[in-house]
Amino acid sequence: MNIQYAKQAVKTINELDRPTKQRIKEAIEKIPQGDIRPLKGSKGSFRLRIGDWRILFSYPGKNIVLVEKIAPRGEVYKGV
């Protein structure tokens, strides 16, 4: 599975501390496993829960995962 990152997701990952960055990276690599749910109101978008962090992603093509946004639980759904 090919994983692509949006510019905003890369910026967030670069700002994180090393243990959090590692947890998020491992969880993204294990998609479609994990606590994944579809987003209500956004067809084709999903969220992955990692502790207090949320990762919003979609499947734009076959075997492609696009990580769109990574943020804490209280901030990630704003503007979606």
LUMFIDREN-105479 format. One record per residue: chain; y, z, x of N, C-alpha, C in turn; residue number from 1. Coordinates in pm, whole numbers, plus 32768, in hexadecimal, padded with zeros to 4 digits. Atoms other than C-alpha are relative to their C-alpha. Layout:
N
['A', [Y, Z, X], [Y, Z, X], [Y, Z, X], NUM];
...
This chain:
80
['A', [7F8A, 8000, 8054], [8000, 8000, 8000], [807C, 8000, 8059], 1];
['A', [7F85, 800E, 7FB4], [8155, 7F9A, 8086], [806B, 805A, 7FC3], 2];
['A', [7F99, 7FA5, 8030], [8264, 80A4, 806B], [8087, 7FD1, 8034], 3];
['A', [7F78, 8028, 7FDD], [83D1, 8039, 8066], [805F, 806E, 7FD3], 4];
['A', [7F9F, 7F96, 801E], [84FE, 8121, 8065], [8089, 7FC4, 7FE3], 5];
['A', [7F77, 8026, 801C], [8651, 80F0, 7FC3], [805B, 8045, 8065], 6];
['A', [7FA1, 7FCB, 7F9E], [8782, 8134, 809D], [801E, 8094, 7FE7], 7];
['A', [7FE1, 7F76, 8024], [87CF, 8277, 7FE0], [7F8D, 805E, 8025], 8];
['A', [8074, 7FAE, 7FDE], [866C, 82FC, 8016], [7FF7, 8016, 8096], 9];
['A', [8004, 7FF4, 7F6D], [867A, 82B7, 818D], [806B, 8064, 802F], 10];
['A', [7F93, 7FA6, 7FDC], [87C8, 836E, 81A6], [7FD9, 8091, 7FE4], 11];
['A', [802A, 7F79, 8023], [873A, 849F, 80F3], [7F94, 8032, 8060], 12];
['A', [806C, 7FD8, 7FA6], [8600, 84A6, 81CC], [8038, 8026, 8089], 13];
['A', [7FC7, 7FE5, 7F7C], [86D0, 849B, 830B], [804D, 8083, 8004], 14];
['A', [7FB2, 7F84, 8004], [8799, 85CC, 8299], [7FA7, 807D, 7FF1], 15];
['A', [8059, 7F8F, 801A], [8668, 86A9, 8254], [7FD1, 8042, 8081], 16];
['A', [803B, 7FBC, 7F8D], [85D4, 87AE, 833A], [7F72, 7FCB, 8015], 17];
['A', [8080, 803D, 7FD9], [8490, 8754, 83EB], [7F8B, 8026, 7FA4], 18];
['A', [8074, 7FE2, 8057], [8393, 8818, 8312], [800B, 7FBE, 7F76], 19];
['A', [7FEE, 803F, 8082], [8426, 8795, 81CB], [7FEB, 7F6A, 800A], 20];
['A', [8010, 8090, 7FE9], [8436, 8634, 8254], [7F6C, 7FDC, 800C], 21];
['A', [808F, 8019, 7FED], [82C7, 8649, 82B8], [7FB4, 800B, 7F7B], 22];
['A', [8041, 7FEF, 8082], [825A, 86CC, 8160], [8019, 7F88, 7FA6], 23];
['A', [7FDC, 8071, 8055], [8314, 85B5, 80AF], [7FBD, 7F81, 8030], 24];
['A', [803F, 8077, 7FC8], [8290, 84A9, 8199], [7F6B, 7FFB, 7FE0], 25];
['A', [808F, 7FFB, 801E], [8128, 851A, 8169], [7FE5, 7FE6, 7F6C], 26];
['A', [8013, 8014, 808F], [814E, 8522, 7FEF], [8016, 7F6F, 7FD8], 27];
['A', [7FE4, 808C, 801F], [81E5, 83C5, 7FE3], [7F8B, 7FA8, 802C], 28];
['A', [8070, 8050, 7FCD], [80C7, 833A, 80B5], [7F83, 800E, 7FAA], 29];
['A', [8076, 7FE9, 8054], [7FCA, 83CB, 7FBD], [800F, 7FCB, 7F72], 30];
['A', [7FEE, 8039, 8086], [805D, 831D, 7E8A], [7F8E, 7F9E, 7FE8], 31];
['A', [7FE4, 7FCC, 8085], [7FC2, 82EF, 7D80], [7FC7, 808A, 7FE3], 32];
['A', [802D, 7F76, 8016], [7F32, 844D, 7DB0], [8079, 805B, 7FFC], 33];
['A', [7F94, 7FA0, 8005], [8005, 857F, 7D71], [8031, 8014, 7F72], 34];
['A', [7FC6, 7FE0, 8082], [80D9, 8603, 7C53], [8061, 7F91, 7FDA], 35];
['A', [7FB0, 8075, 8023], [8156, 84B4, 7BD0], [8007, 7FF3, 7F69], 36];
['A', [7FEC, 8016, 808F], [81EA, 8479, 7A79], [8062, 7F8D, 7FED], 37];
['A', [7F9D, 8069, 801C], [82A0, 8351, 79DD], [8083, 803D, 7FD2], 38];
['A', [7F7E, 7FD1, 802D], [8415, 837C, 79A4], [8017, 7FD2, 7F71], 39];
['A', [7FE0, 8024, 8089], [847A, 8386, 7839], [8082, 7FB1, 7FFF], 40];
['A', [7F87, 8051, 800A], [8577, 8278, 77E6], [8011, 7F9A, 806F], 41];
['A', [7FF9, 8061, 7F92], [853A, 81B4, 7927], [7F76, 7FC1, 8010], 42];
['A', [8083, 8041, 7FFB], [8419, 80C5, 78FB], [7FE1, 7FD0, 808D], 43];
['A', [802B, 802A, 7F7C], [835A, 808F, 7A3D], [8028, 805C, 8070], 44];
['A', [7FD7, 7FA0, 7F99], [83F1, 81B9, 7AF5], [7FAD, 8080, 7FF2], 45];
['A', [8053, 7F88, 7FFC], [8330, 82EE, 7B5C], [8043, 8068, 8058], 46];
['A', [7FD1, 7F96, 7FA8], [8373, 843D, 7BFC], [7F89, 8046, 803E], 47];
['A', [8065, 7FB4, 7FB6], [82A9, 84F7, 7D00], [803E, 8087, 8020], 48];
['A', [7FCD, 7F79, 7FEA], [82D5, 8670, 7D12], [7FC3, 803A, 807F], 49];
['A', [802A, 7FBC, 7F86], [82C5, 8722, 7E62], [8052, 8080, 8009], 50];
['A', [7FB5, 7F83, 8003], [832B, 888C, 7E34], [807D, 7FEF, 7FAB], 51];
['A', [7F82, 8011, 8047], [849B, 8888, 7DD1], [803D, 7F76, 8014], 52];
['A', [7FCE, 8087, 7FE7], [84C6, 8721, 7E46], [7FBF, 7F9D, 7FA1], 53];
['A', [8034, 806A, 8055], [849D, 85EB, 7D6F], [8017, 7F7A, 8045], 54];
['A', [7FF7, 8086, 7FC8], [845C, 8487, 7DDF], [7FF3, 7F9F, 7F8C], 55];
['A', [8005, 8066, 8068], [84AF, 836C, 7CF0], [7FD4, 7F7E, 8041], 56];
['A', [8034, 807B, 7FC6], [83ED, 822E, 7D2E], [7FD2, 7FA1, 7F92], 57];
['A', [8033, 8064, 805C], [8372, 80EF, 7C8B], [7FA0, 7FA5, 804A], 58];
['A', [805D, 8064, 7FC9], [8275, 7FDB, 7CBF], [803B, 7F75, 7FE4], 59];
['A', [7FC2, 8082, 801B], [8345, 7E99, 7CDF], [7FA1, 7F89, 800F], 60];
['A', [8061, 806C, 7FEF], [8219, 7DC9, 7D44], [7F76, 803B, 8017], 61];
['A', [8088, 7FD2, 7FE9], [80A5, 7DDC, 7D7B], [7FF5, 803E, 808B], 62];
['A', [8012, 7FB5, 7F84], [8051, 7EDD, 7E89], [8083, 8020, 8047], 63];
['A', [7F7F, 7FDA, 7FC6], [81C4, 7F2E, 7EC1], [8035, 8079, 7FB5], 64];
['A', [7FBF, 7F8A, 8038], [8261, 8084, 7E8A], [808E, 8002, 8036], 65];
['A', [7F73, 7FF9, 7FD8], [83DE, 8092, 7E8D], [8033, 808D, 7FE5], 66];
['A', [7FC8, 7F79, 800C], [8463, 81F2, 7ED0], [8096, 7FEF, 7FEE], 67];
['A', [7F76, 8019, 8024], [85B4, 81EB, 7E23], [805D, 8074, 801E], 68];
['A', [7FA8, 7F8D, 7FF1], [8639, 834D, 7E36], [7FAE, 807C, 8020], 69];
['A', [803D, 7F81, 7FDD], [85DF, 849C, 7ED2], [806D, 8069, 7FF6], 70];
['A', [7F99, 7F9A, 8011], [869C, 85D3, 7E67], [7FC0, 807F, 7FC7], 71];
['A', [8031, 7F85, 803F], [8674, 873D, 7DF7], [7FF6, 7FEE, 7F68], 72];
['A', [801F, 800B, 808E], [85FB, 8772, 7C94], [807C, 7FF9, 7FA8], 73];
['A', [7F89, 7FFD, 8054], [8753, 87BD, 7C00], [805C, 7F89, 800D], 74];
['A', [7FA5, 806F, 7FE7], [87FB, 868A, 7C91], [7FC2, 7F76, 7FEC], 75];
['A', [8040, 8083, 7FF9], [86FB, 8573, 7C8A], [800E, 7FAE, 7F80], 76];
['A', [7FFC, 804C, 807D], [8716, 8515, 7B1B], [808C, 7FDA, 7FD5], 77];
['A', [7F76, 8024, 8022], [8892, 84F6, 7B15], [8016, 7F6D, 801F], 78];
['A', [7FE6, 808E, 7FEC], [88F4, 838B, 7AE9], [7F88, 7FA6, 7FEC], 79];
['A', [8078, 8052, 8016], [8797, 8315, 7A89], [7FFF, 7FCE, 7F73], 80];
